[in-house]
Amino acid sequence: MKLTRVLNREPVWPPPIWLMRQAGRYLPEYRELRARAGSFWNMCNSAEMAAEVTLHPIRRFGFDAAIVFSDIMTVPAALGCDVTIKENEGPVLAPVASTAGLVRDQARWQEALAPVYGALKRVRAGLDRETSLIGFAGAPWTLATYLAAGRGRDEQKAAKLWAYRDPKGFSELVELLGECVAFHLIKQLEAGAGVVQLFDSWASALTSSGFTHWVVEPTKKIVSKVRSVHPQAKIIGFPRAATLAGYELYARETGVDAISVDASVPMRWARQALSPRLSVQGNLDPIALVAGGKALDEAVDDILAALKGTAFVFNLGHGVLQETPIAHVERLVARVRSAG
């Protein structure tokens, strides 16, 4: 598997390619199944539907990896939160102010998260041997921002206020989230995933000490817990929109095998600062993929030129956008695969 080879620090060329949110609303087969399912959340909680959605982009584009169709809010749901995914708004849940009442029983976690594991088993059975299967989870800080605010907030105000006013109580929440996330990643590996990725989608706008305390340290604990059960586990971390110094710290301290970087990161800097330590993944601007044409070609070529000769995974700086033309994804895959 090309992805596994790269995560073992082998400079495979052309590089493996997969895309965050590669299964989604830009695909007609997804929209058709979504209409039958009735809701996004119904799809996430059906092993059969989630497996089918996961395989859509593999059948259409032949990516080097499939990432299980799920959502980071499965962990809060496993903790007992009543999660609703609202169309064009995202997750909504009752805000929490302490860990009181949150589920700590691993048997109940496993029961709640079972559709993900069922989907992974189905997908693994439907993939060829050369296509990697990726599981994932949201990282504790990002999940904490949702639990504190009751929805996604770019400014993470509620979580920050909680952390400042009640650091002990907030630490307890992050610790519990980390335990459930580590459990979830371990079970995904046991269900057939060969790689797992941690999404810290709201890792931006933290102070330096906040980034260390709420992003780096919880991730390091999760990596350690996963490796205590699966020593050879391959783990990708994505602290989206961190500062360059934050990316360096994350790469140096967390123990992940690869770091995914957002579109703002200069890839020649990433080659110098990050690739000597671990594999790098990224970082095409999703808007360039929507634009297509010369803009797409030049952006792809610039990334390839910057990372050639390193252990590199081609991906986006965030997820595929709904309005992305299928022809542009086909063009992207062909251009990466023909890289000399």
Residue pairs with C-beta under 8 A, 6 or more apart in sequence:
1 64
1 129
1 130
1 131
1 132
1 194
2 12
2 15
2 16
2 64
2 130
2 132
3 16
3 18
3 64
3 65
3 132
3 134
3 194
3 195
3 313
4 132
4 194
4 195
4 234
5 12
6 12
6 15
6 16
6 258
6 279
6 311
6 312
6 313
7 195
7 234
7 236
7 257
7 258
7 279
7 311
7 313
8 234
8 257
8 311
9 278
9 279
9 311
10 311
11 309
11 310
11 311
11 312
12 311
13 308
13 309
13 339
14 336
14 337
14 338
14 339
15 304
15 307
15 312
15 313
15 314
15 336
15 339
16 64
16 65
16 132
16 313
16 314
17 63
17 64
17 313
17 314
17 315
17 332
17 333
17 336
17 337
18 63
18 64
18 65
18 66
18 67
18 132
18 134
18 313
18 315
19 57
19 63
19 315
19 316
19 319
19 320
19 329
20 67
20 260
20 315
20 316
20 318
20 319
20 320
21 319
21 320
22 57
22 61
22 63
22 67
22 320
23 30
23 53
23 54
23 56
23 57
23 67
23 69
24 30
24 319
24 320
24 322
25 31
25 34
25 322
26 320
26 321
26 322
26 323
26 324
26 325
26 326
26 329
27 56
27 57
27 60
27 326
29 56
29 60
30 53
30 56
33 43
33 49
33 52
33 53
34 40
34 43
37 43
37 46
37 49
39 85
40 71
40 85
40 87
41 71
41 83
41 84
41 85
42 49
43 49
43 50
43 53
43 69
44 50
44 69
44 70
44 71
44 74
44 85
44 115
45 115
46 115
47 114
47 115
47 116
47 117
47 118
47 119
47 121
47 122
48 118
48 119
48 122
50 68
50 69
50 70
50 115
50 116
50 118
50 119
51 69
51 118
51 119
51 120
51 122
51 123
51 126
53 69
54 66
54 67
54 68
54 69
54 119
54 123
55 66
55 123
55 126
55 127
57 63
57 66
58 66
58 127
58 131
60 326
61 329
61 330
61 333
62 333
63 131
63 333
64 130
64 131
64 132
65 131
65 132
65 133
65 134
65 195
66 123
66 127
66 131
66 132
66 133
66 134
67 133
67 134
67 135
67 136
67 197
68 116
68 119
68 120
68 123
68 133
68 134
68 135
68 136
68 188
68 193
69 119
70 116
70 119
70 136
71 85
71 91
72 136
72 137
72 138
72 142
72 143
72 199
72 201
73 83
73 85
73 91
73 93
73 138
73 146
74 112
74 113
74 116
74 137
74 184
75 113
75 137
75 138
75 143
75 177
75 180
75 181
75 184
76 83
76 91
76 93
76 143
76 146
76 147
77 83
77 112
78 103
78 108
78 109
78 112
78 113
78 180
78 184
79 102
79 103
79 109
79 176
79 177
79 180
80 101
80 102
80 103
80 108
81 93
81 94
81 96
81 102
81 147
82 93
82 94
83 91
83 92
83 93
84 91
84 92
84 93
85 91
85 92
86 92
89 151
90 151
90 152
91 146
91 151
91 152
92 150
92 151
93 146
93 147
93 150
93 151
94 150
95 147
95 148
95 149
95 150
95 158
96 102
96 147
96 148
96 173
97 162
97 169
98 169
98 172
98 173
99 169
99 172
99 173
99 176
102 176
103 109
103 112
104 176
106 183
109 180
109 183
109 184
110 117
110 183
110 187
113 184
113 187
116 135
116 184
116 188
116 191
117 187
117 188
117 190
117 191
118 191
120 133
120 135
120 188
120 191
120 192
120 193
121 191
121 192
123 133
123 192
124 133
124 191
124 192
124 193
127 133
132 194
132 195
133 192
133 193
133 194
133 195
134 193
134 194
134 195
134 196
134 197
134 236
135 185
135 188
135 189
135 191
135 193
135 195
135 196
135 197
136 188
136 196
136 197
136 198
136 199
137 181
137 184
137 185
137 188
137 196
137 198
137 199
138 181
138 198
138 199
138 200
138 201
139 181
139 198
139 199
139 200
139 203
139 215
139 218
139 219
139 222
139 237
139 239
140 174
140 177
140 178
140 181
140 214
140 218
140 219
140 222
141 159
141 174
141 200
141 202
141 203
141 206
141 214
141 215
141 218
142 199
142 200
142 201
142 202
142 203
143 177
143 181
144 159
144 170
144 173
144 174
144 177
144 214
145 152
145 153
145 156
145 158
145 159
145 202
146 152
147 159
147 173
147 177
148 158
148 159
148 161
148 162
148 173
149 156
149 157
149 158
149 159
150 158
152 202
154 202
154 205
155 205
156 202
156 205
156 206
159 170
160 210
162 169
162 170
162 173
163 170
163 210
163 214
174 214
174 218
175 218
177 218
178 218
178 221
178 222
178 225
179 225
181 198
181 222
182 221
182 222
182 225
182 226
185 196
185 198
185 222
185 226
185 233
185 235
186 225
186 226
186 229
186 230
188 196
189 196
189 226
189 230
189 233
190 230
194 234
195 234
195 235
195 236
196 226
196 233
196 234
196 235
196 236
197 235
197 236
197 237
197 238
197 260
198 219
198 222
198 235
198 236
198 237
198 238
198 256
199 238
199 240
200 215
200 219
200 237
200 238
200 239
200 240
201 238
201 240
202 240
203 211
203 215
203 239
203 240
203 241
203 242
203 246
204 240
204 241
204 242
205 241
206 214
206 215
206 246
208 245
208 246
211 239
211 242
211 243
211 246
211 249
212 249
215 239
215 242
215 246
215 250
216 249
216 250
216 253
216 254
219 237
219 239
219 250
219 254
219 256
220 253
220 254
220 255
223 235
223 254
223 255
223 256
224 255
226 233
226 235
227 233
227 255
234 257
234 258
235 255
235 256
235 257
235 258
236 256
236 257
236 258
236 259
236 260
236 281
236 313
237 250
237 254
237 256
237 258
237 259
237 260
238 259
238 260
238 281
239 246
239 247
239 250
239 259
240 262
240 318
241 262
241 264
242 250
244 265
244 269
244 273
247 259
247 261
247 265
247 270
247 273
247 274
248 273
248 274
250 256
250 259
251 259
251 273
251 274
251 277
251 278
252 277
256 278
257 278
257 279
258 278
258 279
258 280
258 281
258 311
258 313
259 274
259 278
259 279
259 280
259 281
260 281
260 282
260 283
260 313
260 315
261 267
261 270
261 274
261 280
261 281
261 282
261 283
261 317
262 282
262 283
262 317
262 318
263 282
263 283
263 284
263 285
263 286
263 316
263 317
263 318
264 317
265 282
265 283
265 317
267 280
267 282
267 283
267 302
267 303
267 306
267 307
268 306
270 280
270 282
270 283
270 306
270 307
271 280
271 306
271 307
271 310
274 280
275 307
275 310
275 311
275 312
278 311
279 310
279 311
279 312
279 313
280 307
280 310
280 311
280 312
280 313
281 312
281 313
281 314
281 315
282 303
282 313
282 314
282 315
282 316
282 317
283 303
283 315
283 316
283 317
284 299
284 300
284 303
284 314
284 315
284 316
284 317
284 332
285 299
285 316
285 317
286 316
286 317
286 318
286 319
286 320
286 321
286 324
287 321
288 295
288 296
288 299
289 296
289 316
289 320
289 321
289 324
289 328
289 329
289 332
290 321
290 323
290 324
290 325
290 328
291 328
292 325
292 327
292 328
292 331
296 328
296 331
296 332
296 335
297 331
297 335
300 332
300 335
300 336
301 335
303 314
304 314
304 336
304 339
308 339
314 336
320 329
